[in-house]
């Protein structure tokens, strides 16, 4: 307090602090209004995906387990059995990492549906199949990444994540205990509180104890985003701290990125170039048009056995994906993608000669790629088992509490039928908060553009409000 202030005059410092508080509160309110429903979706679907294996085992037990067999049959037998049961185009087989688990064959049926076919590796008996997006885990995965709306939904999810960072920044400033003598309501809730005070304490205390985990989820999710992701990838590559294999790039149409050719793979390999088989070695084989699917190319299926034998000679008998070649220049790609990314490796083989023509592993990742890969695996709850799942469940549940308590506070405060946004404040000095938002907006263009847009809307709204006083 200013000691020169009279009893009947407000302290200038207090007035300034009040203006700052109300200005930041206004931004916090609008950020919450924009992202609350999306954060609720992301937290609930993320919590589901954390336990994807457990939920699949629970909802589809008949497809997830087999009686352990003495020896697995060659991959070509398993792929052929899947294609016979569900006629279509095979693109990949996942060989199990445990004796009581089935092999999984990925194919696109004649009806055009991507289907995962489960096959007993010891007998080649087809257990059944499912369409991933129609399962609980698949639906949650699609909602979490794109709200099931493709690229448009991915943009919305990225915006929500960016604005959640605004919520964190402004929320911490609002929480900061200015001149409070008690930490009740700051570090723990006042247990006797009722009404709006109860919801305020629940909101503040939950936020401050889980803010680091929530921020971690947001930051580690951004490398996969549609706008920020390529910027992050470009930055780590330009700085020389990415995957060494990305430095040479690819040259369409002769080659394409692995992520485009194979679908969803690890972040550090998604932009690395796919090698190509030498079609000159196919001179004694039947003519195969370019991009011929494996189902119409029997040699692509039968050739998988020789590749699996090469991989087994290197110590891997299961627990990896084997992608089949498409067309005369296609390659066999074996990929190990465990929860601990230090064990990641990839091998590419010429489809005609079986020669190793490309490889990649953890040793070739720079510090940037390693940090992102570690962050992604922890984000998904895969790095240190059940403890990792439970740790990441904490921020998911905390976001639900924050959204519910924030809405409850607003609902109790608002007059009936009105939005009840915090009042506009002029001449508020935002200082550090504004600087943080500016820097964040520069580093994250999606956030920066949306901040400018919201600021313009707010300015127009305030101008109209001031010109039409009640």
Secondary structure as UniProt FT lines:
FT   TURN            3..4
FT   TURN            7..8
FT   HELIX           12..50
FT   HELIX           52..59
FT   HELIX           61..64
FT   HELIX           75..85
FT   STRAND          88..95
FT   TURN            99..100
FT   STRAND          103..109
FT   TURN            110..111
FT   STRAND          114..119
FT   TURN            121..123
FT   STRAND          126..130
FT   HELIX           132..134
FT   HELIX           136..146
FT   TURN            147..148
FT   HELIX           150..175
FT   TURN            178..179
FT   TURN            185..187
FT   TURN            191..192
FT   HELIX           195..222
FT   TURN            223..224
FT   TURN            226..227
FT   HELIX           228..238
FT   TURN            239..240
FT   HELIX           244..248
FT   TURN            252..254
FT   HELIX           258..262
FT   HELIX           267..269
FT   TURN            270..271
FT   HELIX           279..282
FT   TURN            283..284
FT   TURN            290..291
FT   HELIX           294..296
FT   HELIX           298..302
FT   HELIX           304..313
FT   TURN            314..315
FT   STRAND          320..323
FT   TURN            328..329
FT   STRAND          331..336
FT   HELIX           341..343
FT   STRAND          345..350
FT   TURN            351..353
FT   STRAND          356..361
FT   HELIX           362..364
FT   HELIX           367..379
FT   TURN            380..381
FT   HELIX           385..413
FT   TURN            416..417
FT   HELIX           432..443
FT   HELIX           445..467
//
